[in-house]
Amino acid sequence: MTETQTKTSGPEFRAAAGAIDGLRNDLMRDVLAYRPLPPLNPDGRLIRRLPEGLRKAAVWTPHALVLFAAFLVMMAGFSEWEFRLLMGLVPAIPVAMTLVRPVAAFWASILGTVLCAVLGSEGLWGPSAFMAQIVVLVVVAARTRPRTAAWMWLLILLFGVFLEGGDPSITAPLVTLSAFALLVVAVVQIRRDAEREVTVQRTVTAVERDRRTLLEERTTIARELHDVVAHHMSVVAIQAEAAPYRVENPPPELEQAFVTIRENAVAALTELRRVLGVVRAEDYEAPDAPQPTLAALDGLLDNVRETGLETEKVITGAVRELPQGVELSAYRIVQEALSNSLRHAPGASARVELGYVLGGLGLRVVNGPPRGLVKPSPGAGHGITGMRERVAMLNGEMTAGTTEDGGYEIAVFLPVPLSGGPEPRETAGSTADATGDADTVVVERGGGA
């Protein structure tokens, strides 16, 4: 019993069983299945270059070639003096069948060959049967897979040798020519499948790269906003702890309420630090300085000017302090936009516009067309992703695109809820009327170093 199991489960037995299963699945299962040949892709590399009228007809080129081959097979069969019509139609029908039922066409071609050999006078492989068998093998192999082509070639070889009484010389021309034809078809199929797999892999890689970039940008934003949120929570905890001492003989309920507020604030700070530990990279180092705001924008522009980028800053409206998250996001958007200008538009000038309105902050960064050689950047588009994430976090709006002169423009609006916030801060060059309403226009220009 053990020896029998060893023999039947050996690698040779499994290989033979797998081969028989492959033959059964490829050429014996669903023989009459309806599988119409689809038209070509109208967006292919060659077809899309044709005019619109020819493009609609060009997609049916494979069907026309198969029918033309069937016509040639029929004409070759007419060379037989006896049974001329039958000798032409019988081999041509399997060729035409490859358009709708490829597996059935292969078996029909074998039956047609036998019929032509019986009725004809030129042996097993007459002109029409020879041409029909080659065309059927090539078309069916192109529509299936290389393994099916190998099975068909082997069956044709065994079929010819069997009918010729074991003499392979008569079938040798057919199997030799069909071997070369099927080899070419298999190489083309393998190359096409490889290109398809590479395209799919590139698509998956691009999606994964975009997803990873998005996560990295969100992680960066979370780390930066940690300081802002931690500052506010610390202020809440300190004020809750000091509030009972500002009131003489506060009620116990009020003291307990402030204690609860402080405990919740401290707990929130603890959880916030844990969250930051999760999103922090292994090589992350906490910044030594506070997160930047729009007050530090002049220093950023000075640094950019030192690199050779001509910049201009324009401020309109009443300059006022905005929430720290808004100012941090606005600063980072300007920083990334100027960095993109340096990277993708060498030699151009940039303009930064800040508009303080009642509903929020308008921000516009525009640069002119490049005047120097633009080097390819592997990270193109990642900066725009980070900007969009910051704008979406604040429920703002953003547009980005090329300008008419070949430059690039980024326009952002960050909404800020109306509240009794701090008074507008004065800026050099600002003018305000006696009522305190400011309508400021500040223009600062700077050239490259």
The 8 nearest C-alpha neighbors of each residue, nearest first, counted from 0:
[[1, 3, 2, 4, 5, 6, 7, 8],
 [0, 2, 4, 3, 5, 6, 7, 8],
 [1, 3, 5, 4, 0, 6, 7, 8],
 [4, 2, 0, 6, 5, 1, 7, 8],
 [3, 5, 7, 1, 6, 2, 8, 0],
 [6, 4, 2, 8, 3, 7, 9, 1],
 [7, 5, 3, 9, 4, 8, 2, 12],
 [6, 8, 4, 5, 9, 12, 3, 13],
 [7, 9, 5, 6, 4, 12, 13, 10],
 [8, 10, 12, 6, 11, 7, 5, 13],
 [11, 9, 13, 12, 14, 8, 15, 7],
 [12, 10, 14, 13, 9, 15, 8, 16],
 [11, 13, 15, 9, 14, 10, 7, 16],
 [12, 14, 16, 10, 15, 11, 17, 9],
 [15, 13, 17, 11, 12, 16, 10, 18],
 [16, 14, 18, 12, 17, 13, 11, 19],
 [17, 15, 13, 19, 18, 14, 12, 20],
 [16, 18, 20, 14, 15, 19, 13, 21],
 [19, 17, 21, 15, 20, 16, 14, 22],
 [18, 20, 22, 16, 21, 17, 23, 15],
 [21, 19, 23, 17, 18, 22, 24, 16],
 [20, 22, 18, 24, 19, 23, 25, 17],
 [23, 21, 19, 25, 20, 24, 26, 18],
 [22, 24, 27, 20, 21, 25, 26, 28],
 [23, 25, 21, 28, 22, 26, 27, 20],
 [26, 24, 22, 23, 147, 21, 27, 28],
 [25, 27, 23, 22, 24, 28, 102, 30],
 [28, 26, 23, 30, 24, 25, 29, 22],
 [27, 29, 24, 30, 23, 26, 25, 31],
 [30, 28, 32, 31, 27, 26, 102, 24],
 [29, 31, 103, 102, 28, 32, 27, 26],
 [32, 30, 29, 103, 100, 33, 102, 101],
 [33, 31, 29, 30, 34, 100, 102, 103],
 [32, 34, 100, 99, 35, 31, 101, 30],
 [33, 35, 99, 100, 32, 36, 101, 98],
 [36, 34, 99, 98, 37, 33, 100, 97],
 [35, 37, 98, 99, 34, 38, 62, 142],
 [38, 36, 35, 39, 59, 34, 98, 40],
 [39, 37, 58, 59, 40, 36, 61, 60],
 [38, 40, 58, 41, 37, 59, 43, 60],
 [39, 41, 42, 43, 38, 58, 46, 37],
 [42, 40, 43, 46, 47, 39, 58, 54],
 [43, 41, 47, 40, 46, 44, 45, 39],
 [44, 42, 46, 40, 45, 41, 47, 39],
 [43, 45, 46, 47, 42, 48, 41, 40],
 [44, 46, 43, 47, 48, 49, 42, 41],
 [45, 47, 43, 48, 49, 41, 54, 44],
 [48, 46, 42, 49, 45, 43, 44, 41],
 [47, 49, 46, 45, 50, 44, 54, 43],
 [48, 50, 46, 47, 54, 53, 51, 45],
 [51, 49, 53, 52, 54, 48, 47, 46],
 [50, 52, 54, 53, 49, 55, 47, 48],
 [53, 51, 54, 50, 55, 56, 49, 57],
 [54, 52, 56, 50, 55, 51, 57, 49],
 [53, 55, 57, 51, 56, 52, 49, 46],
 [54, 56, 53, 57, 52, 58, 51, 41],
 [55, 57, 53, 54, 58, 59, 52, 60],
 [58, 56, 54, 60, 59, 55, 53, 46],
 [59, 57, 39, 38, 56, 60, 55, 41],
 [60, 58, 57, 38, 62, 61, 56, 63],
 [59, 61, 63, 57, 62, 58, 64, 56],
 [62, 60, 64, 63, 59, 65, 38, 58],
 [63, 61, 65, 64, 59, 60, 66, 98],
 [62, 64, 60, 66, 61, 65, 67, 59],
 [65, 63, 67, 61, 62, 66, 68, 60],
 [64, 66, 68, 62, 67, 63, 69, 61],
 [67, 65, 69, 63, 68, 64, 95, 70],
 [66, 68, 70, 64, 69, 65, 63, 71],
 [67, 69, 65, 71, 70, 66, 64, 72],
 [68, 70, 91, 66, 72, 67, 94, 71],
 [71, 69, 67, 73, 68, 72, 66, 74],
 [72, 70, 74, 68, 73, 69, 75, 67],
 [73, 71, 75, 69, 127, 70, 74, 91],
 [72, 74, 87, 70, 76, 71, 75, 91],
 [75, 73, 71, 77, 76, 72, 70, 87],
 [74, 76, 72, 127, 73, 77, 78, 126],
 [77, 75, 87, 86, 127, 73, 78, 74],
 [76, 78, 83, 74, 79, 87, 75, 84],
 [77, 79, 76, 75, 80, 83, 74, 87],
 [80, 78, 77, 83, 81, 76, 86, 82],
 [81, 79, 83, 78, 82, 77, 119, 76],
 [80, 82, 83, 79, 119, 118, 86, 84],
 [81, 83, 85, 84, 86, 80, 79, 118],
 [82, 84, 77, 86, 81, 79, 85, 80],
 [85, 83, 87, 86, 82, 88, 77, 76],
 [84, 86, 88, 82, 87, 83, 89, 76],
 [87, 85, 76, 83, 84, 89, 88, 82],
 [88, 86, 76, 73, 84, 85, 77, 89],
 [87, 89, 91, 85, 90, 73, 86, 92],
 [88, 90, 91, 92, 111, 86, 87, 85],
 [91, 89, 92, 131, 111, 88, 128, 93],
 [92, 90, 69, 88, 94, 73, 89, 72],
 [91, 93, 95, 94, 90, 89, 88, 96],
 [94, 92, 104, 96, 108, 95, 91, 107],
 [95, 93, 91, 92, 96, 69, 135, 97],
 [94, 96, 92, 93, 97, 98, 66, 69],
 [95, 97, 93, 98, 104, 94, 100, 99],
 [98, 96, 101, 100, 95, 104, 99, 94],
 [99, 97, 36, 96, 35, 95, 100, 101],
 [98, 100, 35, 34, 97, 96, 33, 36],
 [101, 99, 33, 97, 103, 34, 96, 102],
 [100, 102, 97, 104, 139, 103, 99, 96],
 [103, 101, 104, 105, 30, 100, 26, 106],
 [102, 104, 30, 106, 105, 101, 100, 31],
 [105, 103, 93, 107, 101, 96, 102, 97],
 [106, 104, 108, 102, 107, 103, 135, 101],
 [105, 107, 109, 103, 108, 104, 110, 102],
 [108, 106, 104, 110, 109, 105, 93, 111],
 [107, 109, 111, 105, 106, 93, 110, 104],
 [110, 108, 112, 106, 111, 107, 113, 105],
 [111, 109, 107, 113, 112, 108, 114, 106],
 [112, 110, 108, 114, 109, 113, 89, 90],
 [111, 113, 109, 115, 110, 114, 128, 116],
 [114, 112, 116, 110, 111, 115, 117, 109],
 [113, 115, 111, 117, 116, 112, 118, 110],
 [114, 116, 112, 118, 119, 117, 113, 111],
 [117, 115, 123, 113, 119, 122, 114, 118],
 [116, 118, 114, 115, 119, 113, 120, 122],
 [119, 117, 115, 116, 114, 120, 82, 86],
 [120, 118, 116, 115, 117, 121, 122, 79],
 [119, 121, 122, 118, 116, 117, 79, 125],
 [122, 120, 125, 119, 123, 124, 116, 126],
 [123, 121, 116, 124, 120, 125, 119, 117],
 [122, 124, 116, 125, 112, 121, 113, 115],
 [125, 123, 129, 128, 122, 126, 112, 116],
 [124, 126, 128, 121, 127, 129, 123, 122],
 [127, 125, 129, 128, 75, 130, 124, 76],
 [126, 128, 76, 75, 72, 130, 129, 125],
 [129, 127, 131, 125, 112, 130, 124, 126],
 [130, 128, 126, 124, 132, 127, 131, 125],
 [131, 129, 127, 133, 132, 128, 72, 126],
 [132, 130, 128, 134, 129, 133, 90, 127],
 [131, 133, 135, 129, 130, 134, 128, 136],
 [134, 132, 136, 130, 131, 135, 177, 137],
 [133, 135, 137, 131, 136, 132, 138, 130],
 [136, 134, 132, 138, 137, 133, 94, 139],
 [137, 135, 133, 139, 134, 138, 140, 132],
 [136, 138, 140, 134, 135, 139, 141, 181],
 [139, 137, 141, 135, 140, 136, 134, 142],
 [138, 140, 142, 136, 141, 101, 137, 135],
 [141, 139, 148, 137, 143, 142, 138, 136],
 [142, 140, 138, 139, 143, 137, 184, 144],
 [141, 143, 139, 140, 138, 144, 101, 36],
 [142, 144, 140, 141, 139, 147, 145, 148],
 [143, 145, 147, 146, 140, 148, 142, 141],
 [146, 144, 148, 185, 147, 149, 140, 143],
 [147, 145, 149, 148, 144, 150, 21, 25],
 [146, 148, 150, 149, 145, 144, 25, 151],
 [149, 147, 140, 145, 151, 146, 150, 152],
 [148, 150, 146, 152, 147, 151, 153, 145],
 [151, 149, 147, 153, 148, 152, 154, 146],
 [152, 150, 154, 148, 153, 149, 155, 147],
 [153, 151, 155, 149, 150, 154, 148, 156],
 [152, 154, 156, 150, 155, 151, 149, 157],
 [155, 153, 157, 151, 156, 152, 158, 150],
 [156, 154, 158, 152, 153, 157, 159, 151],
 [155, 157, 153, 159, 154, 158, 160, 152],
 [158, 156, 154, 160, 155, 159, 161, 153],
 [159, 157, 155, 161, 156, 160, 154, 162],
 [158, 160, 156, 162, 161, 157, 170, 155],
 [159, 161, 165, 167, 157, 163, 158, 162],
 [160, 162, 158, 164, 159, 163, 165, 157],
 [163, 161, 159, 164, 160, 158, 165, 123],
 [164, 162, 160, 161, 166, 165, 159, 167],
 [163, 165, 161, 162, 166, 160, 167, 159],
 [164, 166, 160, 161, 163, 167, 162, 159],
 [165, 167, 163, 164, 168, 160, 169, 161],
 [168, 166, 160, 170, 169, 171, 165, 159],
 [167, 169, 171, 170, 166, 172, 160, 163],
 [170, 168, 171, 167, 166, 172, 163, 159],
 [169, 171, 167, 173, 159, 168, 172, 174],
 [170, 172, 168, 174, 173, 169, 175, 167],
 [173, 171, 175, 174, 170, 176, 169, 168],
 [174, 172, 176, 170, 175, 171, 177, 129],
 [173, 175, 177, 171, 176, 172, 178, 170],
 [176, 174, 178, 172, 173, 177, 171, 179],
 [175, 177, 173, 179, 178, 174, 172, 180],
 [176, 178, 180, 174, 179, 175, 181, 173],
 [179, 177, 175, 181, 176, 180, 174, 182],
 [178, 180, 182, 176, 177, 181, 183, 175],
 [179, 181, 177, 183, 182, 178, 176, 184],
 [182, 180, 184, 178, 183, 179, 177, 185],
 [183, 181, 179, 185, 184, 180, 178, 186],
 [182, 184, 186, 180, 181, 185, 187, 179],
 [183, 185, 181, 187, 182, 186, 141, 188],
 [186, 184, 188, 182, 145, 187, 183, 181],
 [187, 185, 189, 183, 188, 184, 190, 182],
 [186, 188, 190, 184, 185, 189, 191, 183],
 [189, 187, 185, 191, 190, 186, 192, 184],
 [188, 190, 192, 186, 191, 187, 185, 193],
 [189, 191, 193, 187, 188, 192, 186, 194],
 [192, 190, 188, 194, 193, 189, 187, 195],
 [193, 191, 195, 189, 194, 190, 188, 196],
 [192, 194, 190, 196, 195, 191, 189, 197],
 [195, 193, 197, 191, 192, 196, 198, 190],
 [196, 194, 192, 198, 193, 197, 191, 199],
 [195, 197, 199, 193, 198, 194, 200, 192],
 [196, 198, 200, 194, 195, 199, 201, 193],
 [199, 197, 201, 195, 196, 200, 194, 202],
 [198, 200, 196, 202, 201, 197, 203, 195],
 [201, 199, 197, 203, 202, 198, 204, 196],
 [202, 200, 204, 198, 203, 199, 205, 197],
 [201, 203, 199, 205, 200, 204, 198, 206],
 [202, 204, 200, 206, 201, 205, 207, 199],
 [205, 203, 201, 207, 202, 206, 208, 200],
 [204, 206, 208, 202, 203, 207, 201, 209],
 [207, 205, 203, 209, 208, 204, 210, 202],
 [208, 206, 210, 204, 205, 209, 211, 203],
 [207, 209, 205, 211, 210, 206, 204, 212],
 [210, 208, 212, 206, 211, 207, 213, 205],
 [209, 211, 207, 213, 208, 212, 206, 214],
 [210, 212, 208, 214, 213, 209, 207, 215],
 [213, 211, 209, 215, 210, 214, 208, 216],
 [212, 214, 210, 216, 211, 215, 209, 217],
 [215, 213, 217, 211, 216, 212, 218, 210],
 [214, 216, 218, 212, 213, 217, 211, 219],
 [217, 215, 219, 213, 385, 218, 214, 212],
 [216, 218, 220, 214, 219, 215, 221, 213],
 [217, 219, 215, 221, 216, 220, 278, 214],
 [220, 218, 216, 222, 217, 221, 215, 223],
 [219, 221, 217, 223, 218, 222, 224, 216],
 [222, 220, 218, 224, 219, 223, 225, 217],
 [223, 221, 219, 225, 220, 224, 218, 275],
 [222, 224, 220, 225, 221, 226, 219, 290],
 [223, 225, 227, 221, 226, 222, 220, 228],
 [226, 224, 222, 228, 223, 227, 229, 221],
 [225, 227, 229, 224, 228, 230, 223, 290],
 [226, 228, 224, 230, 225, 229, 323, 231],
 [227, 229, 231, 225, 230, 226, 224, 232],
 [230, 228, 226, 232, 231, 227, 225, 233],
 [229, 231, 233, 227, 228, 232, 226, 234],
 [232, 230, 234, 228, 233, 229, 235, 227],
 [233, 231, 235, 229, 234, 230, 264, 228],
 [232, 234, 236, 230, 235, 231, 229, 237],
 [235, 233, 231, 237, 232, 236, 238, 230],
 [234, 236, 232, 238, 233, 237, 239, 231],
 [235, 237, 261, 233, 239, 264, 234, 238],
 [238, 236, 234, 240, 239, 235, 233, 241],
 [237, 239, 241, 235, 240, 236, 242, 234],
 [240, 238, 257, 236, 242, 261, 237, 241],
 [239, 241, 237, 238, 242, 236, 261, 257],
 [242, 240, 238, 239, 244, 243, 237, 245],
 [241, 243, 239, 245, 244, 238, 240, 246],
 [244, 242, 245, 246, 241, 254, 249, 240],
 [245, 243, 242, 246, 241, 247, 249, 240],
 [246, 244, 242, 243, 247, 241, 249, 248],
 [247, 245, 244, 243, 249, 248, 242, 250],
 [246, 248, 249, 245, 244, 243, 250, 242],
 [247, 249, 246, 250, 243, 244, 251, 245],
 [250, 248, 247, 246, 243, 251, 253, 254],
 [249, 251, 253, 252, 248, 254, 255, 243],
 [252, 250, 254, 253, 255, 249, 256, 248],
 [251, 253, 255, 250, 254, 256, 249, 257],
 [254, 252, 256, 250, 255, 251, 257, 249],
 [255, 253, 251, 257, 256, 252, 243, 258],
 [254, 256, 258, 252, 253, 257, 251, 259],
 [255, 257, 253, 259, 254, 258, 252, 260],
 [258, 256, 260, 239, 254, 259, 255, 261],
 [257, 259, 255, 261, 256, 260, 262, 254],
 [258, 260, 262, 256, 257, 261, 263, 255],
 [261, 259, 257, 263, 258, 262, 264, 256],
 [260, 262, 236, 264, 258, 239, 259, 263],
 [263, 261, 259, 265, 264, 260, 266, 258],
 [262, 264, 266, 260, 261, 265, 267, 259],
 [265, 263, 267, 261, 262, 266, 236, 232],
 [264, 266, 268, 262, 267, 263, 261, 269],
 [267, 265, 263, 269, 268, 264, 262, 270],
 [266, 268, 264, 270, 265, 269, 263, 271],
 [269, 267, 271, 265, 266, 270, 264, 272],
 [268, 270, 266, 272, 271, 267, 265, 273],
 [271, 269, 273, 267, 272, 268, 274, 266],
 [270, 272, 268, 274, 273, 269, 267, 275],
 [271, 273, 275, 269, 270, 274, 276, 268],
 [274, 272, 270, 276, 271, 275, 269, 277],
 [275, 273, 271, 277, 276, 272, 270, 278],
 [274, 276, 272, 278, 277, 273, 279, 271],
 [275, 277, 273, 279, 274, 278, 272, 280],
 [276, 278, 274, 275, 279, 273, 280, 272],
 [279, 277, 275, 276, 218, 280, 274, 222],
 [280, 278, 276, 277, 275, 283, 281, 222],
 [279, 281, 283, 282, 278, 277, 276, 284],
 [280, 282, 283, 279, 284, 278, 276, 277],
 [281, 283, 280, 284, 279, 285, 278, 276],
 [284, 282, 280, 281, 279, 285, 286, 222],
 [285, 283, 286, 282, 280, 281, 279, 287],
 [284, 286, 287, 283, 222, 288, 279, 223],
 [287, 285, 288, 284, 289, 290, 223, 283],
 [286, 288, 285, 289, 284, 290, 226, 291],
 [289, 287, 286, 290, 291, 285, 226, 223],
 [290, 288, 291, 287, 286, 226, 227, 292],
 [289, 291, 288, 292, 327, 223, 226, 227],
 [292, 290, 327, 295, 289, 330, 293, 294],
 [293, 291, 326, 327, 294, 295, 330, 290],
 [292, 294, 296, 295, 326, 330, 291, 329],
 [293, 295, 292, 296, 297, 291, 326, 298],
 [296, 294, 293, 298, 297, 292, 291, 299],
 [295, 297, 293, 299, 298, 294, 300, 330],
 [298, 296, 300, 299, 295, 301, 294, 293],
 [297, 299, 301, 296, 300, 295, 302, 294],
 [300, 298, 296, 302, 297, 301, 303, 295],
 [301, 299, 303, 297, 302, 298, 304, 296],
 [302, 300, 298, 304, 303, 299, 297, 305],
 [303, 301, 305, 299, 300, 304, 298, 306],
 [302, 304, 300, 306, 305, 301, 308, 299],
 [305, 303, 447, 308, 301, 307, 306, 302],
 [304, 306, 448, 302, 303, 307, 447, 301],
 [305, 307, 304, 303, 308, 447, 448, 302],
 [308, 306, 447, 304, 305, 448, 309, 303],
 [309, 307, 304, 447, 306, 348, 303, 310],
 [310, 308, 446, 348, 447, 304, 445, 349],
 [311, 309, 349, 445, 350, 348, 308, 444],
 [310, 312, 444, 350, 443, 351, 445, 349],
 [311, 313, 351, 443, 442, 352, 350, 444],
 [312, 314, 442, 352, 441, 351, 353, 443],
 [315, 313, 353, 441, 440, 352, 354, 442],
 [316, 314, 440, 354, 439, 355, 353, 441],
 [315, 317, 355, 438, 439, 354, 318, 356],
 [318, 316, 437, 438, 439, 355, 319, 423],
 [317, 319, 423, 424, 316, 355, 425, 320],
 [320, 318, 423, 424, 317, 321, 422, 421],
 [319, 321, 421, 423, 322, 424, 318, 422],
 [320, 322, 326, 323, 319, 325, 415, 420],
 [323, 321, 325, 324, 326, 320, 415, 327],
 [322, 324, 326, 325, 327, 321, 227, 292],
 [323, 325, 327, 322, 326, 328, 224, 227],
 [324, 326, 328, 322, 323, 327, 329, 321],
 [327, 325, 292, 329, 323, 328, 324, 293],
 [326, 328, 292, 324, 330, 325, 329, 291],
 [327, 329, 331, 325, 330, 326, 389, 332],
 [330, 328, 326, 332, 327, 331, 325, 333],
 [329, 331, 327, 333, 328, 332, 293, 292],
 [330, 332, 334, 328, 333, 329, 335, 327],
 [333, 331, 329, 335, 334, 330, 386, 336],
 [334, 332, 336, 330, 331, 335, 337, 329],
 [333, 335, 331, 337, 332, 336, 330, 338],
 [336, 334, 338, 332, 337, 333, 331, 339],
 [335, 337, 333, 339, 338, 334, 332, 340],
 [338, 336, 340, 339, 334, 335, 333, 341],
 [337, 339, 335, 341, 340, 336, 334, 342],
 [338, 340, 342, 336, 337, 341, 343, 335],
 [341, 339, 337, 344, 338, 343, 342, 336],
 [340, 342, 338, 339, 345, 344, 343, 337],
 [341, 343, 339, 340, 344, 338, 345, 373],
 [342, 344, 340, 339, 373, 341, 345, 369],
 [345, 343, 369, 340, 347, 341, 342, 368],
 [346, 344, 369, 371, 347, 341, 370, 343],
 [345, 347, 370, 371, 369, 344, 308, 348],
 [348, 346, 369, 367, 345, 344, 368, 370],
 [347, 349, 309, 366, 367, 310, 308, 346],
 [350, 348, 366, 310, 365, 309, 311, 367],
 [349, 351, 311, 365, 310, 364, 312, 366],
 [352, 350, 364, 312, 363, 311, 313, 349],
 [351, 353, 313, 363, 362, 312, 314, 364],
 [354, 352, 314, 362, 361, 313, 315, 355],
 [353, 355, 361, 315, 360, 316, 314, 356],
 [356, 354, 316, 360, 317, 318, 315, 361],
 [357, 355, 359, 358, 360, 354, 316, 361],
 [356, 358, 359, 355, 417, 415, 360, 416],
 [359, 357, 356, 415, 414, 416, 417, 360],
 [358, 360, 414, 415, 356, 413, 357, 355],
 [361, 359, 355, 413, 354, 412, 356, 414],
 [362, 360, 412, 354, 353, 411, 355, 413],
 [361, 363, 353, 411, 352, 410, 412, 354],
 [364, 362, 410, 352, 409, 351, 411, 365],
 [365, 363, 351, 409, 350, 408, 352, 410],
 [366, 364, 408, 350, 407, 349, 409, 363],
 [367, 365, 349, 406, 407, 348, 350, 347],
 [366, 368, 406, 347, 348, 369, 349, 407],
 [367, 369, 406, 405, 347, 344, 370, 404],
 [370, 368, 344, 347, 345, 371, 346, 367],
 [371, 369, 346, 345, 347, 368, 344, 372],
 [370, 372, 345, 346, 369, 373, 344, 347],
 [371, 373, 374, 345, 370, 369, 344, 346],
 [374, 372, 343, 371, 375, 345, 344, 369],
 [373, 375, 372, 376, 343, 342, 345, 371],
 [376, 374, 373, 377, 343, 379, 342, 378],
 [375, 377, 378, 379, 374, 342, 343, 373],
 [378, 376, 379, 375, 380, 381, 374, 342],
 [379, 377, 376, 381, 380, 382, 375, 212],
 [378, 380, 376, 377, 381, 382, 375, 383],
 [379, 381, 383, 382, 378, 384, 377, 385],
 [382, 380, 384, 383, 379, 378, 385, 212],
 [383, 381, 385, 384, 380, 335, 386, 379],
 [382, 384, 386, 380, 381, 385, 387, 399],
 [385, 383, 381, 387, 382, 386, 388, 380],
 [386, 384, 388, 382, 216, 383, 387, 389],
 [387, 385, 383, 389, 388, 384, 332, 390],
 [386, 388, 390, 384, 389, 385, 391, 383],
 [387, 389, 391, 385, 386, 390, 392, 384],
 [390, 388, 392, 386, 387, 391, 328, 385],
 [389, 391, 395, 387, 393, 392, 388, 386],
 [392, 390, 394, 388, 393, 389, 395, 387],
 [391, 393, 389, 390, 394, 388, 395, 387],
 [392, 394, 390, 391, 395, 413, 389, 414],
 [395, 393, 391, 392, 390, 396, 414, 413],
 [394, 396, 413, 390, 393, 412, 391, 414],
 [397, 395, 412, 411, 390, 413, 394, 398],
 [396, 398, 411, 410, 412, 399, 390, 387],
 [399, 397, 410, 409, 411, 400, 396, 408],
 [400, 398, 409, 408, 410, 397, 401, 407],
 [401, 399, 408, 407, 402, 398, 409, 406],
 [400, 402, 407, 406, 408, 405, 403, 399],
 [401, 403, 406, 405, 407, 404, 408, 400],
 [402, 404, 405, 401, 406, 407, 368, 367],
 [405, 403, 402, 406, 368, 367, 401, 407],
 [406, 404, 368, 402, 403, 401, 367, 407],
 [407, 405, 368, 367, 402, 366, 401, 404],
 [406, 408, 401, 402, 366, 365, 400, 367],
 [407, 409, 365, 400, 399, 364, 401, 402],
 [408, 410, 399, 364, 363, 398, 365, 411],
 [409, 411, 363, 398, 397, 362, 399, 408],
 [412, 410, 397, 362, 396, 361, 363, 413],
 [411, 413, 361, 396, 395, 360, 362, 414],
 [412, 414, 395, 360, 359, 361, 411, 415],
 [415, 413, 359, 358, 395, 412, 360, 416],
 [414, 416, 359, 358, 417, 413, 360, 321],
 [417, 415, 418, 358, 414, 359, 357, 322],
 [416, 418, 415, 358, 419, 357, 420, 359],
 [419, 417, 420, 416, 415, 421, 357, 358],
 [418, 420, 421, 417, 422, 416, 423, 321],
 [421, 419, 418, 422, 320, 417, 321, 319],
 [422, 420, 423, 320, 419, 319, 424, 321],
 [421, 423, 424, 319, 420, 320, 419, 318],
 [424, 422, 319, 318, 317, 425, 421, 320],
 [425, 423, 319, 318, 422, 426, 320, 317],
 [424, 426, 423, 429, 427, 318, 319, 428],
 [427, 425, 429, 428, 424, 318, 441, 439],
 [426, 428, 429, 425, 441, 430, 439, 442],
 [427, 429, 441, 426, 430, 440, 439, 442],
 [430, 428, 439, 426, 427, 425, 441, 440],
 [431, 429, 439, 437, 428, 438, 432, 440],
 [432, 430, 437, 435, 436, 438, 429, 433],
 [431, 433, 434, 435, 436, 437, 430, 438],
 [434, 432, 435, 431, 436, 437, 430, 438],
 [433, 435, 432, 436, 431, 437, 438, 430],
 [434, 436, 433, 432, 431, 437, 423, 422],
 [437, 435, 434, 431, 432, 438, 317, 433],
 [438, 436, 431, 317, 439, 435, 430, 432],
 [439, 437, 316, 317, 431, 440, 436, 430],
 [438, 440, 316, 315, 429, 317, 437, 430],
 [439, 441, 315, 314, 442, 316, 429, 438],
 [442, 440, 314, 313, 428, 439, 443, 315],
 [443, 441, 313, 312, 314, 440, 444, 311],
 [444, 442, 312, 311, 313, 441, 445, 310],
 [445, 443, 311, 310, 312, 442, 446, 309],
 [444, 446, 310, 309, 311, 443, 304, 447],
 [447, 445, 309, 304, 310, 448, 308, 444],
 [446, 448, 307, 304, 309, 308, 305, 306],
 [447, 305, 307, 304, 446, 306, 308, 309]]
